[in-house]
Amino acid sequence: MSAILEQLRQHAKKAGAAIHRSRKSEAKKPYRKSLFSSSFSSSSVIEKTDIVSTSSPWDLLPVEIQIKIFSQCGIKDLLQLKLVCKAFCQVLTFHEQLIARQYLRQARHGTLPSPIDSEREYTRNPEDDVVLLSDLFPPAKSAKGGHLYTFRYIHSLRRRAKLCSKLCYYLADRVMDRFVHCEPAFVKAMFPSRHERNEFLERGKSSLWFNLIPLMYYTLYFLESYSLARRELKNALLQDMEAGRLPLPISPDVRKSMYRDLQIAILRSAPFTNTSTLICTHHCMQLLVSYLRHTVPPEEPVADDSWIGSLLTASPFLRIVEYFSAEIGDGGSQRVQRKDFMRNFHNDLMLNEKDDINSLVFQSTPVSHLHSSVQDVWFDVAREELASRRACPHDAENIRVWKGVTVALGCQDCRQGRAWRA
């Protein structure tokens, strides 16, 4: 072990000497291109601080190399590495933006997030998921210009990706389970043994899971954008009320119209200006809501589906994942999970109902749900938008789950096809 450390020490000394000679020669030139294209200079920040020593060959590495090493680590590792020693914490703190930027460049195959437009095409390959996700949810803008690339931002991308992946897995599981129950004769004829049926189910779930994830990113984008728009509207109405421009609270009918206008504005902005993106997101929303309805036992018909609208809007996206996890019994007792979900969902509704600003700017309603029907969330507006673009009828999303077996994700405006409708 000591021999390896000594060898590393010698290599680090040689590398450090070479970089030092290069810096001295470059200092005579009027311009030097930095290794990292950023307004932050990695060396200048470190020089203003007292460098903490680790008493190891690590101290001999140039800060640029240290940044590249840290950018190879996972986001969870970076937060834990801060606790290893003061030297690591110093580099990770002062160069957080450089490390986060380099980390994202590697994940995105050399690019950084850029504004989405209607002409850009995205693949559905898993290695490209982070490209779509980070373009949909770019980092916050800095007051000094540019964007703030932080570990918190990368963690937020990871959290969204994990939630969407889990939800798509649960949906894929429900779709394949329903296929088996709806087509028992076909399944038994095609897959006579239990081993073959299990293989069919696993491959089918994987294929659906693989294809659903990018569509769920668009769904999440809409729900988060709609939540942000409602919050901004609420704050704007409060300012109008304080300024005397809003003498009376907004009535439920006017409130519904305002929320509708917010959704229209979102669907007429990128990425939904691309009609194919609007259609595939519409199919994903249709699948999500239809399987939320399927979870209600047939002996307990529920005419009022406003609870689904609240699940999509009043609660965080995490609550939908909790709902399906409780229905499947993934990772614990179904009874306990359902109880936890109901408590959390009730708290979400109460938090929204007792919101002080809401009670000031909006008139109270006899029901606790934000929307009287789930059709008020996405569906009515999306159908009108598709009709205005003359995109009806259109094709369903066909996903091949096995040789000769195709599952279609669609809606009532889809053309009839031979694929089994999920």
Backbone torsions as a table, in degrees:
resi	resn	phi	psi	omega
1	MET	NA	-42.3	-179.9
2	SER	-64.4	-34.0	178.8
3	ALA	-66.3	-39.4	179.4
4	ILE	-65.9	-42.6	179.2
5	LEU	-63.4	-40.2	179.4
6	GLU	-64.7	-39.9	178.2
7	GLN	-64.5	-42.6	177.6
8	LEU	-62.6	-39.0	179.2
9	ARG	-61.1	-43.7	-179.5
10	GLN	-64.4	-43.6	178.8
11	HIS	-63.5	-40.7	179.9
12	ALA	-64.9	-39.4	177.8
13	LYS	-62.1	-44.1	179.5
14	LYS	-63.5	-43.2	179.6
15	ALA	-64.6	-41.8	179.8
16	GLY	-64.6	-40.7	178.7
17	ALA	-64.8	-40.4	-179.9
18	ALA	-65.2	-42.5	179.3
19	ILE	-67.4	-37.0	179.0
20	HIS	-63.5	-43.6	178.0
21	ARG	-63.6	-39.7	-179.8
22	SER	-65.2	-39.7	-179.8
23	ARG	-66.1	-38.3	-179.1
24	LYS	-65.8	-39.3	179.6
25	SER	-72.7	-36.3	-179.5
26	GLU	-72.8	-24.8	-178.7
27	ALA	-64.3	-25.0	179.7
28	LYS	-77.0	-17.2	-178.7
29	LYS	-85.1	151.4	-178.4
30	PRO	-70.2	-20.9	-175.5
31	TYR	-145.1	138.9	176.4
32	ARG	-133.5	127.6	178.8
33	LYS	-78.7	127.9	-179.1
34	SER	-77.6	153.1	176.9
35	LEU	-63.8	-33.1	179.6
36	PHE	-114.5	121.9	-179.6
37	SER	-77.1	86.1	-177.7
38	SER	-151.1	156.7	177.8
39	SER	-73.6	-10.4	179.3
40	PHE	-94.1	130.3	176.0
41	SER	-96.5	121.2	-175.7
42	SER	-65.0	-35.0	-177.2
43	SER	-77.8	-37.0	-176.3
44	SER	-65.1	-37.0	-179.1
45	VAL	-68.2	-43.2	-179.2
46	ILE	-65.2	-36.3	-176.9
47	GLU	-67.2	-21.7	-179.9
48	LYS	-84.5	-3.2	-178.7
49	THR	-122.0	160.3	174.8
50	ASP	-81.7	113.7	-177.0
51	ILE	-70.0	127.9	179.4
52	VAL	-84.9	131.3	-177.9
53	SER	-88.4	145.9	174.3
54	THR	-102.9	-3.7	-176.6
55	SER	55.3	41.2	179.6
56	SER	-146.1	169.5	177.7
57	PRO	-57.2	-16.8	178.3
58	TRP	-56.0	-34.9	-177.3
59	ASP	-64.6	-22.7	-177.3
60	LEU	-83.0	-13.5	-179.0
61	LEU	-75.7	135.7	174.3
62	PRO	-61.3	152.0	-176.2
63	VAL	-62.3	-30.7	177.8
64	GLU	-61.7	-39.1	179.2
65	ILE	-70.2	-39.2	177.8
66	GLN	-60.8	-41.2	178.8
67	ILE	-63.5	-42.3	-180.0
68	LYS	-65.8	-36.0	178.2
69	ILE	-65.6	-46.8	-179.2
70	PHE	-64.6	-32.3	-178.6
71	SER	-70.3	-13.0	176.7
72	GLN	-84.0	-10.4	-176.2
73	CYS	-85.2	161.1	174.6
74	GLY	-75.5	158.9	-176.4
75	ILE	-62.8	-36.3	177.8
76	LYS	-67.6	-35.0	178.6
77	ASP	-66.2	-37.8	-177.8
78	LEU	-61.9	-41.9	-179.9
79	LEU	-67.5	-34.7	178.7
80	GLN	-75.8	-32.8	-180.0
81	LEU	-66.0	-24.4	176.5
82	LYS	-61.7	-25.6	-177.0
83	LEU	-90.1	-5.6	-175.8
84	VAL	-68.2	-50.9	-179.6
85	CYS	-160.4	167.5	-177.9
86	LYS	-65.9	-33.5	-179.1
87	ALA	-64.6	-45.1	178.2
88	PHE	-63.2	-43.1	-179.3
89	CYS	-61.9	-37.5	-179.8
90	GLN	-64.1	-48.9	-179.4
91	VAL	-64.8	-44.8	-177.5
92	LEU	-67.3	-28.4	179.8
93	THR	-80.3	-50.5	-175.7
94	PHE	-73.2	-24.8	-176.9
95	HIS	-117.2	28.9	-178.0
96	GLU	-57.7	-44.8	-177.3
97	GLN	-66.4	-40.1	178.9
98	LEU	-64.9	-42.9	-179.5
99	ILE	-66.9	-44.7	179.9
100	ALA	-63.5	-40.0	178.8
101	ARG	-64.2	-45.7	179.6
102	GLN	-65.0	-39.6	178.1
103	TYR	-58.9	-45.1	-177.7
104	LEU	-70.7	-36.6	177.2
105	ARG	-58.9	-42.3	-179.6
106	GLN	-66.6	-41.9	-179.5
107	ALA	-67.1	-29.7	-177.2
108	ARG	-99.2	17.0	177.7
109	HIS	61.7	38.8	172.9
110	GLY	99.7	2.5	-179.4
111	THR	-117.7	170.5	175.5
112	LEU	-120.9	160.0	-179.0
113	PRO	-54.7	141.6	178.9
114	SER	-139.3	156.8	-177.8
115	PRO	-58.5	139.4	179.4
116	ILE	-79.3	138.7	172.1
117	ASP	-128.9	170.0	-173.0
118	SER	-72.3	-14.5	-175.2
119	GLU	-95.0	-13.2	-175.9
120	ARG	-75.3	137.7	179.7
121	GLU	-106.6	138.0	177.4
122	TYR	-121.5	138.4	176.8
123	THR	-82.2	169.5	176.4
124	ARG	-107.4	21.7	176.4
125	ASN	-74.4	138.5	-178.4
126	PRO	-56.3	-34.2	-178.1
127	GLU	-70.8	-13.4	179.0
128	ASP	-101.2	1.3	-179.0
129	ASP	-58.6	-40.2	-177.0
130	VAL	-67.1	-27.1	178.1
131	VAL	-65.3	-50.5	178.7
132	LEU	-63.5	-45.6	-175.8
133	LEU	-63.1	-45.0	-178.0
134	SER	-74.1	-24.0	173.2
135	ASP	-74.0	-37.6	177.3
136	LEU	-68.5	-36.3	-177.8
137	PHE	-123.3	76.5	-178.2
138	PRO	-72.0	165.2	177.9
139	PRO	-68.9	161.2	179.2
140	ALA	-66.2	151.5	179.1
141	LYS	-82.5	144.1	178.6
142	SER	-87.4	147.7	177.3
143	ALA	-65.7	-22.9	179.8
144	LYS	-89.7	0.9	-176.4
145	GLY	103.3	153.2	-178.2
146	GLY	81.8	-163.0	-177.3
147	HIS	-124.6	156.8	-179.7
148	LEU	-97.4	101.0	176.5
149	TYR	-91.1	109.9	-175.8
150	THR	-130.6	165.3	175.6
151	PHE	-63.7	-33.6	178.5
152	ARG	-62.3	-40.6	179.0
153	TYR	-64.6	-46.0	179.4
154	ILE	-62.5	-38.6	177.6
155	HIS	-63.7	-37.2	179.1
156	SER	-65.5	-36.7	175.6
157	LEU	-65.1	-43.1	-179.8
158	ARG	-63.8	-39.8	179.4
159	ARG	-64.3	-45.1	178.6
160	ARG	-63.2	-43.0	-179.7
161	ALA	-62.3	-40.3	-179.1
162	LYS	-66.6	-42.5	179.2
163	LEU	-63.3	-46.4	-179.9
164	CYS	-64.3	-39.7	-179.8
165	SER	-63.8	-43.9	179.1
166	LYS	-63.1	-46.1	-178.6
167	LEU	-63.5	-40.8	178.7
168	CYS	-65.9	-35.4	177.1
169	TYR	-64.3	-44.4	179.5
170	TYR	-64.2	-41.0	178.3
171	LEU	-64.5	-42.4	178.5
172	ALA	-61.6	-39.9	177.8
173	ASP	-63.0	-43.1	-179.7
174	ARG	-67.7	-38.3	-179.9
175	VAL	-64.1	-47.2	-179.0
176	MET	-67.8	-35.7	177.2
177	ASP	-63.6	-41.6	178.7
178	ARG	-68.2	-37.0	178.4
179	PHE	-60.0	-45.0	-179.3
180	VAL	-63.4	-39.4	-178.9
181	HIS	-75.5	-29.0	-179.4
182	CYS	-85.4	-26.0	-177.4
183	GLU	-124.8	57.3	-176.0
184	PRO	-65.2	-38.5	-178.7
185	ALA	-65.5	-43.1	179.7
186	PHE	-63.7	-44.5	-178.1
187	VAL	-63.7	-43.0	-179.7
188	LYS	-66.9	-36.2	179.8
189	ALA	-71.3	-40.5	-177.4
190	MET	-79.9	-33.4	-175.1
191	PHE	-131.7	81.4	-173.8
192	PRO	-66.5	-33.8	-177.2
193	SER	-94.9	157.1	179.3
194	ARG	-63.7	-37.8	179.5
195	HIS	-60.9	-43.1	179.8
196	GLU	-66.5	-39.6	178.8
197	ARG	-65.4	-41.1	178.5
198	ASN	-64.0	-40.1	178.3
199	GLU	-64.4	-41.1	177.5
200	PHE	-61.2	-44.5	-179.8
201	LEU	-63.5	-44.0	-178.1
202	GLU	-66.2	-44.2	179.1
203	ARG	-66.6	-37.9	177.9
204	GLY	-63.9	-44.5	178.6
205	LYS	-63.1	-41.5	-179.9
206	SER	-62.9	-42.7	-179.5
207	SER	-65.2	-44.7	177.9
208	LEU	-64.8	-44.2	179.3
209	TRP	-57.4	-47.6	-178.9
210	PHE	-57.5	-42.7	-174.8
211	ASN	-85.3	-23.6	-176.8
212	LEU	-78.4	-30.0	-171.9
213	ILE	-56.4	-51.0	179.0
214	PRO	-60.0	-36.1	178.9
215	LEU	-66.1	-36.2	-179.8
216	MET	-69.2	-28.6	175.6
217	TYR	-61.0	-42.3	178.1
218	TYR	-65.6	-39.4	178.2
219	THR	-62.1	-45.7	178.0
220	LEU	-62.0	-40.1	179.3
221	TYR	-59.8	-44.8	179.1
222	PHE	-62.0	-47.5	-176.4
223	LEU	-64.4	-40.0	178.6
224	GLU	-69.9	-39.5	178.8
225	SER	-64.7	-40.1	179.3
226	TYR	-66.4	-40.0	177.7
227	SER	-63.5	-43.9	178.6
228	LEU	-64.4	-40.9	-179.5
229	ALA	-64.2	-40.0	177.8
230	ARG	-64.7	-39.9	179.4
231	ARG	-65.3	-41.8	178.7
232	GLU	-66.1	-38.7	177.3
233	LEU	-63.0	-43.6	-180.0
234	LYS	-60.1	-44.3	-179.8
235	ASN	-67.7	-36.9	178.4
236	ALA	-66.3	-40.2	178.0
237	LEU	-65.8	-35.6	177.6
238	LEU	-64.4	-41.2	177.3
239	GLN	-63.1	-40.4	177.7
240	ASP	-63.8	-39.2	180.0
241	MET	-66.4	-42.6	-179.9
242	GLU	-66.8	-29.2	179.2
243	ALA	-86.5	-1.6	178.9
244	GLY	84.5	8.5	-179.9
245	ARG	-88.0	-6.4	178.8
246	LEU	-128.3	87.8	-174.1
247	PRO	-69.0	-32.2	-177.0
248	LEU	-126.2	151.0	175.9
249	PRO	-61.7	152.7	-178.8
250	ILE	-70.4	133.7	179.2
251	SER	-74.8	159.3	-179.8
252	PRO	-57.0	-38.1	-179.6
253	ASP	-66.0	-43.5	178.9
254	VAL	-67.6	-38.5	177.5
255	ARG	-60.2	-44.5	178.3
256	LYS	-60.4	-41.4	178.8
257	SER	-65.2	-39.3	178.2
258	MET	-63.8	-45.1	179.4
259	TYR	-62.9	-35.6	177.8
260	ARG	-64.2	-42.9	179.0
261	ASP	-63.2	-36.0	177.5
262	LEU	-62.0	-42.8	179.9
263	GLN	-66.7	-39.4	178.0
264	ILE	-60.3	-42.7	180.0
265	ALA	-62.0	-38.6	179.2
266	ILE	-66.5	-44.4	-177.6
267	LEU	-70.9	-17.6	177.7
268	ARG	-99.6	15.7	175.3
269	SER	-121.5	160.6	177.2
270	ALA	-61.1	143.3	7.3
271	PRO	-88.8	-0.1	-172.6
272	PHE	-81.3	-2.9	171.2
273	THR	-67.0	-20.9	171.6
274	ASN	-80.2	114.4	-173.2
275	THR	-62.9	-37.1	178.8
276	SER	-64.5	-35.2	175.6
277	THR	-66.6	-41.7	177.8
278	LEU	-61.4	-42.0	-178.5
279	ILE	-66.2	-47.7	-177.1
280	CYS	-67.6	-32.8	175.6
281	THR	-68.9	-37.8	176.5
282	HIS	-60.3	-41.8	178.9
283	HIS	-67.4	-36.8	178.6
284	CYS	-67.3	-42.9	176.9
285	MET	-62.8	-39.7	178.7
286	GLN	-62.0	-43.6	179.0
287	LEU	-63.1	-45.7	-178.0
288	LEU	-60.4	-48.9	-177.1
289	VAL	-69.7	-39.2	-179.4
290	SER	-63.8	-36.0	179.6
291	TYR	-81.6	-20.3	168.0
292	LEU	-66.7	-38.8	177.5
293	ARG	-68.5	-37.5	-178.7
294	HIS	-62.4	-23.8	-178.0
295	THR	-73.2	-17.9	177.8
296	VAL	-76.9	123.1	-179.1
297	PRO	-57.2	141.8	-178.5
298	PRO	-61.4	-26.9	179.9
299	GLU	-77.8	-5.0	178.3
300	GLU	-122.3	70.0	-178.4
301	PRO	-63.5	133.7	-179.6
302	VAL	-121.4	106.4	-179.1
303	ALA	-73.1	-33.1	-178.0
304	ASP	-86.2	112.8	-179.7
305	ASP	-106.3	19.7	-180.0
306	SER	-63.8	-22.9	178.7
307	TRP	-64.4	-31.7	177.4
308	ILE	-69.0	-39.9	176.7
309	GLY	-60.2	-40.1	177.9
310	SER	-69.6	-35.6	178.1
311	LEU	-63.4	-33.6	-179.8
312	LEU	-80.6	-25.5	-170.7
313	THR	-119.9	-48.8	-176.2
314	ALA	-74.2	-29.0	-178.3
315	SER	-99.6	155.3	173.6
316	PRO	-68.1	161.3	-177.7
317	PHE	-57.9	-29.2	178.9
318	LEU	-56.6	-32.5	-176.1
319	ARG	-66.4	-33.5	177.5
320	ILE	-64.8	-40.9	177.9
321	VAL	-63.4	-42.5	177.8
322	GLU	-60.6	-38.6	-178.0
323	TYR	-62.2	-50.7	-178.8
324	PHE	-68.4	-35.0	177.4
325	SER	-62.0	-40.2	178.7
326	ALA	-68.2	-36.5	180.0
327	GLU	-67.8	-37.2	-178.5
328	ILE	-84.5	-25.4	-175.2
329	GLY	77.6	38.1	-176.5
330	ASP	-81.5	113.4	173.6
331	GLY	83.9	17.1	178.1
332	GLY	168.9	-173.7	-179.6
333	SER	-69.7	129.4	178.2
334	GLN	-59.8	-40.2	-177.5
335	ARG	-62.6	-45.1	-179.4
336	VAL	-67.0	-43.0	-179.0
337	GLN	-64.6	-41.0	178.7
338	ARG	-64.5	-39.7	178.9
339	LYS	-63.8	-43.2	178.4
340	ASP	-63.5	-42.7	179.6
341	PHE	-61.9	-47.7	-177.9
342	MET	-61.3	-38.9	178.6
343	ARG	-65.4	-45.0	-179.7
344	ASN	-64.9	-42.3	-179.6
345	PHE	-65.0	-41.2	177.5
346	HIS	-62.1	-41.3	178.6
347	ASN	-63.6	-37.8	177.0
348	ASP	-60.3	-45.7	-178.8
349	LEU	-65.7	-41.0	180.0
350	MET	-68.0	-37.3	179.0
351	LEU	-63.4	-40.5	178.6
352	ASN	-70.7	-39.6	-178.0
353	GLU	-67.7	-34.4	-177.0
354	LYS	-94.1	9.3	178.4
355	ASP	-61.7	123.0	-175.1
356	ASP	-63.0	-40.9	-178.1
357	ILE	-68.8	-41.5	177.7
358	ASN	-57.4	-43.4	-178.0
359	SER	-67.6	-22.3	178.8
360	LEU	-82.9	-43.9	-171.5
361	VAL	-94.8	-18.9	-179.4
362	PHE	-119.2	142.6	173.3
363	GLN	-69.8	148.7	179.3
364	SER	-70.3	150.3	179.0
365	THR	-116.2	155.4	-178.7
366	PRO	-69.0	-16.5	-179.9
367	VAL	-113.6	158.5	-177.1
368	SER	-89.4	-5.5	-176.6
369	HIS	-87.9	145.4	-179.1
370	LEU	-65.7	-36.8	-176.0
371	HIS	-122.8	139.8	-177.5
372	SER	-71.0	-22.9	179.1
373	SER	-149.3	154.3	177.7
374	VAL	-66.2	-21.6	177.6
375	GLN	-64.6	-21.7	178.4
376	ASP	-73.5	-12.7	178.9
377	VAL	-106.7	108.4	176.4
378	TRP	75.2	-57.0	-161.9
379	PHE	-62.2	-52.4	-179.1
380	ASP	-60.2	-45.1	-178.7
381	VAL	-67.8	-41.6	-178.7
382	ALA	-64.5	-41.5	179.5
383	ARG	-63.4	-42.5	178.6
384	GLU	-64.8	-39.3	-179.9
385	GLU	-66.9	-41.6	177.5
386	LEU	-63.9	-40.1	178.7
387	ALA	-65.4	-39.5	179.9
388	SER	-66.8	-26.1	177.5
389	ARG	-92.0	4.6	-178.7
390	ARG	56.6	42.5	-179.2
391	ALA	-102.1	17.8	176.9
392	CYS	-122.9	131.7	-2.6
393	PRO	-76.5	167.4	178.8
394	HIS	-143.0	173.3	-177.8
395	ASP	-84.7	151.1	175.4
396	ALA	-79.6	166.3	174.2
397	GLU	-85.6	108.0	-178.5
398	ASN	-94.3	123.7	-179.3
399	ILE	-120.2	121.8	-179.1
400	ARG	-82.9	119.0	-178.5
401	VAL	-103.6	-16.1	178.7
402	TRP	-164.2	162.0	177.1
403	LYS	-60.1	116.3	-179.1
404	GLY	84.8	1.0	179.7
405	VAL	-122.8	117.0	-179.3
406	THR	-125.6	135.3	177.5
407	VAL	-106.7	133.6	-178.7
408	ALA	-107.7	129.9	171.7
409	LEU	-100.8	117.5	-174.4
410	GLY	-150.2	-165.7	-179.6
411	CYS	-145.9	-175.0	-176.6
412	GLN	-70.6	-14.4	-179.9
413	ASP	-98.4	8.4	-180.0
414	CYS	-81.7	149.6	173.5
415	ARG	-69.1	149.2	178.5
416	GLN	-70.8	135.3	178.3
417	GLY	-135.1	-178.5	-177.7
418	ARG	-88.9	-14.0	-177.2
419	ALA	-71.3	152.8	177.6
420	TRP	-73.3	128.1	-176.6
421	ARG	-83.5	120.4	-178.6
422	ALA	-68.1	NA	NA
